[in-house]
Amino acid sequence: MFENETWIAETVSAANDDDAFERAAEHFDGSIAMEIGDETVWLKVYRGEIIDTERYVPQFGATFRLVGSEGAWHRLATGDLSFSQALYETAIRTQGNKLEANRLRDAIELFVRHLQATAGERGRTEADR
Protein backbone atom coordinates (compact mmCIF):
# COMPACT_ATOMS: atom_id res chain seq x y z
CA MET A 1 0.00 0.00 0.00
CA PHE A 2 2.67 2.52 0.97
CA GLU A 3 4.53 1.99 -2.29
CA ASN A 4 1.54 3.43 -4.16
CA GLU A 5 1.42 7.25 -4.11
CA THR A 6 -2.39 7.43 -4.23
CA TRP A 7 -2.89 6.27 -0.63
CA ILE A 8 -1.72 9.66 0.63
CA ALA A 9 -4.16 11.63 -1.53
CA GLU A 10 -7.03 9.24 -0.78
CA THR A 11 -6.46 9.27 2.98
CA VAL A 12 -5.97 13.06 3.12
CA SER A 13 -9.13 13.61 1.05
CA ALA A 14 -11.16 11.37 3.36
CA ALA A 15 -9.78 13.11 6.48
CA ASN A 16 -10.48 16.55 5.02
CA ASP A 17 -14.08 15.51 4.28
CA ASP A 18 -14.58 14.40 7.90
CA ASP A 19 -16.18 17.01 10.18
CA ALA A 20 -14.89 15.15 13.26
CA PHE A 21 -11.30 15.41 11.97
CA GLU A 22 -11.80 19.12 11.28
CA ARG A 23 -13.04 19.71 14.83
CA ALA A 24 -10.22 17.64 16.35
CA ALA A 25 -7.54 19.60 14.46
CA GLU A 26 -9.20 23.03 14.22
CA HIS A 27 -6.73 24.75 16.58
CA PHE A 28 -3.57 23.22 15.13
CA ASP A 29 -1.16 25.02 12.84
CA GLY A 30 1.75 22.67 12.37
CA SER A 31 2.99 19.59 10.62
CA ILE A 32 3.26 15.88 11.22
CA ALA A 33 5.94 13.65 9.74
CA MET A 34 5.00 10.00 9.43
CA GLU A 35 8.15 7.90 9.19
CA ILE A 36 7.19 4.57 7.64
CA GLY A 37 10.39 2.57 7.82
CA ASP A 38 12.79 4.44 5.52
CA GLU A 39 10.03 6.48 3.87
CA THR A 40 8.59 9.78 5.10
CA VAL A 41 5.25 11.46 4.55
CA TRP A 42 4.88 15.04 5.77
CA LEU A 43 1.43 16.51 6.44
CA LYS A 44 0.84 20.25 6.92
CA VAL A 45 -2.30 20.83 8.99
CA TYR A 46 -3.93 24.24 9.34
CA ARG A 47 -7.27 25.02 10.99
CA GLY A 48 -8.57 21.47 10.77
CA GLU A 49 -7.48 20.71 7.23
CA ILE A 50 -4.46 18.97 5.74
CA ILE A 51 -3.35 21.62 3.27
CA ASP A 52 -0.12 20.12 1.94
CA THR A 53 1.77 16.84 1.77
CA GLU A 54 5.30 15.92 0.78
CA ARG A 55 7.33 12.70 0.59
CA TYR A 56 10.04 14.42 2.66
CA VAL A 57 10.24 16.86 5.57
CA PRO A 58 10.83 20.41 4.30
CA GLN A 59 13.71 22.34 5.81
CA PHE A 60 11.47 24.02 8.40
CA GLY A 61 10.83 20.58 9.93
CA ALA A 62 7.82 19.00 11.58
CA THR A 63 6.00 19.78 14.80
CA PHE A 64 6.20 16.11 15.72
CA ARG A 65 6.88 12.73 14.11
CA LEU A 66 5.14 9.39 14.20
CA VAL A 67 7.89 6.82 13.75
CA GLY A 68 7.56 3.11 13.12
CA SER A 69 8.80 0.26 10.99
CA GLU A 70 7.10 -0.46 7.69
CA GLY A 71 5.69 -3.63 9.25
CA ALA A 72 4.15 -1.70 12.16
CA TRP A 73 2.54 0.79 9.76
CA HIS A 74 1.17 -2.07 7.63
CA ARG A 75 -0.35 -3.66 10.75
CA LEU A 76 -1.85 -0.28 11.63
CA ALA A 77 -3.16 0.31 8.08
CA THR A 78 -4.79 -3.12 7.90
CA GLY A 79 -6.42 -2.77 11.31
CA ASP A 80 -4.39 -5.57 12.90
CA LEU A 81 -3.15 -2.95 15.33
CA SER A 82 -5.00 0.08 16.71
CA PHE A 83 -3.20 3.40 17.05
CA SER A 84 -3.48 3.23 20.85
CA GLN A 85 -2.08 -0.31 20.87
CA ALA A 86 0.73 0.73 18.50
CA LEU A 87 1.73 3.51 20.92
CA TYR A 88 1.42 1.25 23.96
CA GLU A 89 3.59 -1.43 22.36
CA THR A 90 5.95 1.29 21.03
CA ALA A 91 5.48 -0.08 17.51
CA ILE A 92 4.75 3.56 16.63
CA ARG A 93 6.53 6.24 18.65
CA THR A 94 6.19 10.00 18.81
CA GLN A 95 9.20 12.28 18.55
CA GLY A 96 9.37 16.03 18.79
CA ASN A 97 6.71 18.15 20.46
CA LYS A 98 4.92 15.56 22.61
CA LEU A 99 2.47 18.15 23.97
CA GLU A 100 1.18 18.84 20.44
CA ALA A 101 1.20 15.12 19.62
CA ASN A 102 -0.97 14.44 22.69
CA ARG A 103 -3.23 17.39 21.93
CA LEU A 104 -3.76 16.06 18.39
CA ARG A 105 -4.38 12.48 19.54
CA ASP A 106 -8.04 12.46 18.46
CA ALA A 107 -7.19 13.88 15.03
CA ILE A 108 -4.46 11.28 14.57
CA GLU A 109 -6.86 8.49 15.59
CA LEU A 110 -9.33 9.73 12.97
CA PHE A 111 -6.60 9.99 10.32
CA VAL A 112 -5.57 6.40 11.08
CA ARG A 113 -9.19 5.25 10.67
CA HIS A 114 -9.24 6.88 7.24
CA LEU A 115 -5.91 5.20 6.47
CA GLN A 116 -7.44 1.85 7.46
CA ALA A 117 -10.53 2.48 5.30
CA THR A 118 -8.31 3.44 2.35
CA ALA A 119 -6.22 0.28 2.83
CA GLY A 120 -9.37 -1.82 3.10
CA GLU A 121 -10.84 -0.36 -0.09
CA ARG A 122 -7.54 -0.87 -1.91
CA GLY A 123 -7.39 -4.49 -0.71
CA ARG A 124 -10.95 -5.17 -1.87
CA THR A 125 -10.24 -3.57 -5.26
CA GLU A 126 -7.08 -5.65 -5.73
CA ALA A 127 -8.90 -8.83 -4.67
CA ASP A 128 -11.58 -8.15 -7.33
CA ARG A 129 -9.01 -8.24 -10.13
C-alpha positions in Angstrom: 0.0 0.0 0.0 2.7 2.5 1.0 4.5 2.0 -2.3 1.5 3.4 -4.2 1.4 7.3 -4.1 -2.4 7.4 -4.2 -2.9 6.3 -0.6 -1.7 9.7 0.6 -4.2 11.6 -1.5 -7.0 9.2 -0.8 -6.5 9.3 3.0 -6.0 13.1 3.1 -9.1 13.6 1.0 -11.2 11.4 3.4 -9.8 13.1 6.5 -10.5 16.6 5.0 -14.1 15.5 4.3 -14.6 14.4 7.9 -16.2 17.0 10.2 -14.9 15.2 13.3 -11.3 15.4 12.0 -11.8 19.1 11.3 -13.0 19.7 14.8 -10.2 17.6 16.3 -7.5 19.6 14.5 -9.2 23.0 14.2 -6.7 24.8 16.6 -3.6 23.2 15.1 -1.2 25.0 12.8 1.7 22.7 12.4 3.0 19.6 10.6 3.3 15.9 11.2 5.9 13.6 9.7 5.0 10.0 9.4 8.1 7.9 9.2 7.2 4.6 7.6 10.4 2.6 7.8 12.8 4.4 5.5 10.0 6.5 3.9 8.6 9.8 5.1 5.3 11.5 4.5 4.9 15.0 5.8 1.4 16.5 6.4 0.8 20.2 6.9 -2.3 20.8 9.0 -3.9 24.2 9.3 -7.3 25.0 11.0 -8.6 21.5 10.8 -7.5 20.7 7.2 -4.5 19.0 5.7 -3.4 21.6 3.3 -0.1 20.1 1.9 1.8 16.8 1.8 5.3 15.9 0.8 7.3 12.7 0.6 10.0 14.4 2.7 10.2 16.9 5.6 10.8 20.4 4.3 13.7 22.3 5.8 11.5 24.0 8.4 10.8 20.6 9.9 7.8 19.0 11.6 6.0 19.8 14.8 6.2 16.1 15.7 6.9 12.7 14.1 5.1 9.4 14.2 7.9 6.8 13.8 7.6 3.1 13.1 8.8 0.3 11.0 7.1 -0.5 7.7 5.7 -3.6 9.3 4.2 -1.7 12.2 2.5 0.8 9.8 1.2 -2.1 7.6 -0.4 -3.7 10.8 -1.8 -0.3 11.6 -3.2 0.3 8.1 -4.8 -3.1 7.9 -6.4 -2.8 11.3 -4.4 -5.6 12.9 -3.1 -2.9 15.3 -5.0 0.1 16.7 -3.2 3.4 17.0 -3.5 3.2 20.8 -2.1 -0.3 20.9 0.7 0.7 18.5 1.7 3.5 20.9 1.4 1.3 24.0 3.6 -1.4 22.4 5.9 1.3 21.0 5.5 -0.1 17.5 4.7 3.6 16.6 6.5 6.2 18.6 6.2 10.0 18.8 9.2 12.3 18.6 9.4 16.0 18.8 6.7 18.1 20.5 4.9 15.6 22.6 2.5 18.2 24.0 1.2 18.8 20.4 1.2 15.1 19.6 -1.0 14.4 22.7 -3.2 17.4 21.9 -3.8 16.1 18.4 -4.4 12.5 19.5 -8.0 12.5 18.5 -7.2 13.9 15.0 -4.5 11.3 14.6 -6.9 8.5 15.6 -9.3 9.7 13.0 -6.6 10.0 10.3 -5.6 6.4 11.1 -9.2 5.3 10.7 -9.2 6.9 7.2 -5.9 5.2 6.5 -7.4 1.9 7.5 -10.5 2.5 5.3 -8.3 3.4 2.4 -6.2 0.3 2.8 -9.4 -1.8 3.1 -10.8 -0.4 -0.1 -7.5 -0.9 -1.9 -7.4 -4.5 -0.7 -11.0 -5.2 -1.9 -10.2 -3.6 -5.3 -7.1 -5.6 -5.7 -8.9 -8.8 -4.7 -11.6 -8.2 -7.3 -9.0 -8.2 -10.1 
